[in-house]
Amino acid sequence: MLKIQGRCPFAVINSAAADNSQAKFRVELRRSQLSGKRLAVLFLISKFTKPFLVVSLIWFIFPSLTSSTARAQSTSLTPPDSVLPDAPEPAQASSATAPAAQTEIGSITGTVLDLNGDVLQGATVTLSAGSGFTAMTVHSGNDGQFSFRGLPPQAYKLTVTASGMKDFTSSEILLQAGESRIVPVTLAVSGGSTHVTVTETSRELSQEQVHIAEQQRIVGVIPNFYSAYDWNAPPMLAKQKYQLSMRSILDPVSFLSVAGIAGAEQYQNIFPSFGGGIEGYGKRYGAAFANHASSTLLGRAVFPSLFHQDPRYFYKGKGSVRSRFFYAISAAVIARGDNGRWQPNYSRVLGNFSAAALSNLYYPASDRGGSLVLLNGLAGTGGDAAANLIREFLLKRFTTHVPKSANGQP
């Protein structure tokens, strides 16, 4: 009988199939391991680049908003393709010329004070001019302020009377087209000397703005120093920028706010190297106050003085909710220069990141480095955007000593 040498063909086939299955299993296992690594890498990338995505989103949204707004304005100025036969043509021409007429009007505002620097309420302020002009009369408000708006360019005079005070008439005020003049007035008690100041010097105009800002508080308690409700407010000098920043840093409410931040960090055990108990809370309080002081001083005084930019947020108050929303967010990275032009907000952004860099000096060694600078810098800029939204939509109605005539963008 013949004897068959070698392995059975079926055994060979079964062994090859098993080897093939094992090879496929190893390949799938390898793929799953690589996918897991890729997911881990993507998770880390998304974790550490999330702030960049947020900032990039803001930078992309704002130019698109600007271009869309420009297109909308262009569309609104372009007559429609189809006009009804009975559409009144004269009314359409009048509306087209209205903006040009508005740019020529000006305003005269001011504050009535006594010799001690206290405001005078209820003073009668009369504005007069040459022939053809009907005299206008207002009374100073609770903050001593008065306002005349919608004035054509010409020479004016102010007359102010108050009970128990000596009457006076100002020197000639020559108002140019579209100009806004601030006229601080000081009255003496009747029988004494009267001092009237009508000036255009930057120092006195800036000091008047600081005086207004320092009285602005939310529900009469929380400072709202950096909200400007007068769209045409004159720029602040460097001295006033430092003065207002120090007033903000040392305000009693600021110390309470820092105490709340330190308490929240203690509760969440943020920066665990600081430890717990009274000692840990003290370290967190010191670090939080240092952040507040350095950010305010650098971002609202030092850099605004160097770059000649205004550290205040100018309340818009006009337009659609969407336009005001994006205006408020963009104000975190765009500022008004002392020359009245809008420009990148070097002052506030550099202030936030410079303060974040200084935080490496007093935060725990385990938390120092570039990540701390990036985190605190982005948090400061994002916080400015959020604060601007609150200023634009909420704070005006709750802020005390806001001039009644100050309603944002004209």
TALINJO-V581049 format. One record per backbone hydrogen bond with DSSP energy under -0.5 kcal/mol. NH is the residue of the N-H (numbers start at 1). CO is the residue of the C=O. E is the energy in kcal/mol with one decimal. If there is no record, write none. Layout:
NH,CO,E + NH,CO,E
//
This chain:
4,2,-0.5 + 5,3,-0.6 + 12,8,-2.1 + 13,9,-2.1 + 14,10,-2.5 + 15,11,-2.3 + 16,12,-2.1 + 17,13,-2.1 + 18,14,-2.2 + 19,15,-2.5 + 20,16,-2.2 + 21,17,-2.2 + 22,18,-2.5 + 23,19,-2.1 + 24,20,-2.2 + 25,21,-2.5 + 26,22,-2.5 + 27,23,-2.2 + 28,24,-2.7 + 29,25,-2.7 + 30,26,-2.5 + 31,27,-2.3 + 32,28,-2.6 + 33,29,-2.3 + 34,30,-2.3 + 35,31,-2.8 + 36,32,-2.4 + 37,33,-2.3 + 38,34,-2.7 + 39,35,-2.7 + 40,36,-2.3 + 41,37,-2.7 + 42,38,-3.1 + 43,39,-2.5 + 44,40,-2.4 + 45,41,-2.9 + 46,42,-2.9 + 47,43,-2.2 + 48,44,-2.4 + 49,45,-1.8 + 50,46,-0.8 + 53,49,-2.2 + 54,50,-2.2 + 55,51,-2.4 + 56,52,-2.9 + 57,53,-2.4 + 58,54,-1.9 + 59,55,-2.4 + 60,56,-2.4 + 61,57,-2.7 + 62,58,-2.3 + 63,59,-1.1 + 64,60,-1.5 + 65,61,-2.6 + 66,62,-2.5 + 67,63,-2.7 + 68,64,-2.6 + 69,65,-2.9 + 70,66,-2.4 + 71,67,-2.4 + 72,68,-2.5 + 73,69,-2.6 + 74,70,-2.5 + 75,71,-2.5 + 76,72,-2.5 + 77,73,-1.7 + 78,74,-0.9 + 83,81,-0.5 + 87,84,-1.8 + 89,87,-0.7 + 92,88,-1.1 + 93,89,-1.6 + 94,90,-1.9 + 95,91,-1.9 + 96,92,-1.2 + 97,93,-1.3 + 98,94,-0.8 + 99,95,-0.6 + 101,97,-1.6 + 102,98,-2.0 + 103,99,-1.4 + 104,101,-1.2 + 105,102,-0.9 + 106,151,-3.0 + 107,179,-2.1 + 108,148,-2.8 + 109,181,-3.0 + 110,146,-1.8 + 112,144,-3.0 + 113,111,-0.6 + 113,185,-3.1 + 114,118,-2.3 + 115,187,-0.7 + 117,114,-1.9 + 120,112,-2.5 + 121,119,-0.6 + 122,140,-2.3 + 123,120,-0.5 + 124,161,-2.8 + 125,123,-0.6 + 125,138,-3.1 + 126,124,-0.5 + 126,159,-3.1 + 127,136,-3.4 + 128,126,-0.5 + 128,157,-2.5 + 130,155,-0.5 + 133,130,-1.5 + 135,133,-0.5 + 136,127,-2.3 + 138,125,-2.6 + 140,123,-2.3 + 141,145,-2.3 + 144,141,-2.0 + 146,110,-2.2 + 148,108,-2.4 + 150,106,-0.6 + 151,106,-2.7 + 156,173,-2.8 + 157,128,-2.3 + 159,126,-2.4 + 160,168,-1.6 + 161,124,-2.3 + 165,162,-2.0 + 166,188,-1.9 + 168,160,-1.4 + 170,158,-3.1 + 173,156,-3.2 + 174,172,-0.6 + 175,154,-2.3 + 175,173,-0.9 + 176,174,-0.5 + 178,104,-1.3 + 179,176,-1.9 + 181,107,-2.7 + 181,179,-0.5 + 183,109,-3.7 + 183,181,-0.5 + 184,182,-0.6 + 185,111,-2.8 + 186,195,-0.6 + 187,113,-3.0 + 190,164,-2.6 + 192,189,-2.4 + 196,194,-0.5 + 198,196,-0.5 + 205,201,-1.9 + 206,202,-2.5 + 207,203,-2.2 + 208,204,-1.9 + 209,205,-1.5 + 210,206,-2.1 + 211,207,-2.2 + 212,208,-1.9 + 213,209,-2.6 + 214,210,-2.5 + 215,211,-0.5 + 215,212,-1.0 + 216,212,-0.5 + 216,213,-1.3 + 217,215,-0.6 + 218,222,-3.7 + 219,398,-3.6 + 220,217,-1.3 + 221,218,-2.5 + 222,218,-1.7 + 224,216,-2.3 + 227,224,-1.0 + 228,226,-0.6 + 228,313,-3.1 + 229,227,-0.6 + 231,229,-0.8 + 231,408,-0.7 + 233,230,-1.8 + 241,237,-1.9 + 242,238,-2.1 + 243,239,-2.2 + 244,240,-2.6 + 245,241,-1.8 + 246,242,-2.3 + 247,243,-1.8 + 248,244,-1.9 + 249,245,-2.4 + 250,246,-2.3 + 251,248,-0.6 + 254,251,-1.2 + 255,251,-1.1 + 256,252,-1.5 + 257,253,-2.3 + 258,254,-2.4 + 259,255,-1.9 + 260,256,-1.9 + 261,257,-2.0 + 262,258,-2.6 + 263,259,-2.1 + 264,260,-2.2 + 265,261,-2.4 + 266,262,-2.2 + 267,263,-2.4 + 268,264,-2.3 + 269,265,-0.5 + 269,266,-0.6 + 270,265,-2.6 + 274,271,-2.2 + 275,272,-1.9 + 280,276,-1.8 + 281,277,-2.2 + 282,278,-2.5 + 283,279,-2.0 + 284,280,-2.1 + 285,281,-2.7 + 286,282,-2.4 + 287,283,-2.3 + 288,284,-2.6 + 289,285,-2.6 + 290,286,-2.1 + 291,287,-2.1 + 292,288,-2.2 + 293,289,-2.9 + 294,290,-2.6 + 295,291,-2.3 + 296,292,-2.2 + 297,293,-2.6 + 298,294,-2.5 + 299,295,-2.4 + 300,296,-1.8 + 301,297,-0.9 + 302,297,-2.6 + 303,298,-2.4 + 305,301,-1.7 + 306,302,-1.9 + 307,303,-3.0 + 308,304,-0.7 + 309,304,-1.9 + 310,336,-3.0 + 313,226,-3.0 + 314,312,-0.6 + 315,228,-2.6 + 315,313,-0.8 + 324,320,-2.2 + 325,321,-2.4 + 326,322,-2.4 + 327,323,-1.9 + 328,324,-2.3 + 329,325,-2.0 + 330,326,-2.5 + 331,327,-1.4 + 332,329,-1.7 + 333,330,-1.9 + 334,330,-1.4 + 335,343,-3.1 + 337,335,-0.5 + 337,341,-3.7 + 338,308,-3.0 + 340,337,-2.2 + 343,335,-2.8 + 345,333,-3.1 + 346,344,-2.4 + 349,345,-1.9 + 350,346,-2.5 + 351,347,-1.9 + 352,348,-2.4 + 353,349,-2.2 + 354,350,-2.7 + 355,351,-2.2 + 356,352,-1.8 + 357,353,-2.1 + 358,354,-2.1 + 359,355,-1.1 + 360,357,-1.4 + 361,358,-2.2 + 362,359,-1.0 + 363,359,-1.7 + 367,364,-1.6 + 368,364,-0.6 + 368,365,-0.8 + 373,369,-1.6 + 374,370,-2.8 + 375,371,-2.7 + 376,372,-2.6 + 377,373,-2.5 + 378,374,-2.5 + 379,375,-2.2 + 380,376,-2.2 + 381,377,-2.0 + 382,378,-2.9 + 383,379,-2.3 + 384,380,-1.8 + 385,381,-1.8 + 386,382,-2.2 + 387,383,-2.5 + 388,384,-2.3 + 389,385,-1.7 + 390,386,-1.8 + 391,387,-2.3 + 392,388,-2.4 + 393,389,-2.1 + 394,390,-2.3 + 395,390,-1.9 + 396,391,-0.6 + 397,394,-0.6 + 398,395,-1.0 + 399,395,-1.0 + 399,396,-0.8 + 400,217,-2.7 + 402,399,-0.5 + 403,401,-0.6 + 406,403,-1.6 + 407,405,-1.0 + 408,229,-2.6 + 409,316,-2.1
//
